[in-house]
Amino acid sequence: MRNRANKVVEIEIASNILIVDMDRNTLEQLDLILSSDQVVVHSATSGAEAMKVCRAFRVDLAIIDMSLPDMHGYELVLELKKIRPNIRVIMASEDYSLEAEANARRSGIIFYAQKPFCIDLLRMVVMKGISQFSS
């Protein structure tokens, strides 16, 4: 875009993050923590709702709980990657198991987070994921 002096002006476009979790409190807390001028947070409580959001917005990164009412989290990762092949995904779970993490990693996630979240670590991983998307 050019300004009145015909100089190129760089426009920053906010990154879209999708948070998918059945727990509305988790959705609200992560929205408060991650929302900023550079980040727009969208939320969904099911896999079907998440796919609708991903079709409607250019989602750069998703934080997905493994336990959803209509599908498993790593199944949702595969579906979202069909819609947005370059989407970065952080998988979250309260119940850690090596097998669950291995399944999630095979679906193409960038990070596996155990709940409750370490907020500083989550923020760092989100910012790194967004910067990887834009580079």
N, C-alpha and C positions, 0 to 999 in steps of 0.2 A: 504494500500500500504506500501511497505517496502523500505527503502533506502539502500545504499550500505553496511552499517554496520548492516543490517538486523533488524533495529529498525522500529517499526510501525510509519509511518508518516501520520498525519491527513491532508487530502486535503479538503480545503474549496471549496464548489461548490456554484456558484452564484445563487441567487434566481431570478426567472423569474417573472416579473410583466407585466400584460397586461393592457393597457389603451385603452378604447373604447369610442370614442367621434367623432361626426361629424366634430367638429371644429379642423382644423389642427393646429391652433395656440395653443389651449389647449394641444394637443398632444405634440407639440414641447416644450412648457413650462414645462410640467410635466416630459418629458424625461430629460430635463436639470436639473431639481430639484431632481429627484429620481435616476438617473443613478449614479453608483459608481462601485468600484471593486467587491462589493458583490451583486449588483443588475443589472440585464439586463432588460431593458425596451423594450417591444414589443408594437406596436400600431395597432389599427384597426379603421376604420370609419363606420363599419356596424356590425350587429350581425353575418352575414354569414362569414365575414372576421375574426371576433373574434373567431368563432368556428374552422376555419382552423388553426389559430395560436395556439389555445389551443390543437389541435390534434398534431401539429408539435413540440411543446415544452412542457416541464413539468412546466406549469404555476402554481405558488404558490399563487398569489394574483392578483385580477383584480379590476380595478377602472372603473366602467361602468356608463356612462351617461344614464339617464332614457329615453331620447328622441333620438332614432336612426331611420335611414331612413327605415329599413326593419322589425323592431320589437320593442316592448317596452323593456326597460332595465331589468325589473324583469322577463320577459319571457326569455331573454338571460341568466340570472343567472341560471334558471332551466336547460337550455340546456347545459351550461358550467359544471354544477354539474353532468350531465350525463356523460360527458367526463372525468372530474376530480372531483370526489366526495368530495375531501378534500380541494378544492380551497376556499380561503378566498376572500370575495367580499366587496368592498366599493361601495356604490351607490351614484351617484352625480346628482344634479338637480338644475337648476336656479330657478324653481318655486316650492317653498316648500308648501306642504299641508300635514296635519296629515294623511289623507287617503292614499296618495302616499307613505309616509314613512311606514305606517302599511302594505301596500301591499308588499313593498320592504323587510321589515323585515320578513314577512311570507315566502319569497323566500329564506331566510337563509343568509342575509348579516351580516357583523360584524359592519358596520358603515354606517350612512347616512350623506353625506356631502352636504351642500348647497353651490352653486357657487355664487360669486367667492370664491375660496378656501382660508381658513386660512392655509397658507403654513406650518407653524410650527406644527399645529394640524394634518394636513394631513400626514406630514412626520412621526410624532409620531405614528399615527394609522397604517401606512404602516409598520413601523419597528416592531410594536407589532404584527401585522398580520403575518409577515414573521417569527418572532420568535415562534409564536404559531404553525406555519406549521412545523417548523423543530424540535419542541420538542416532 
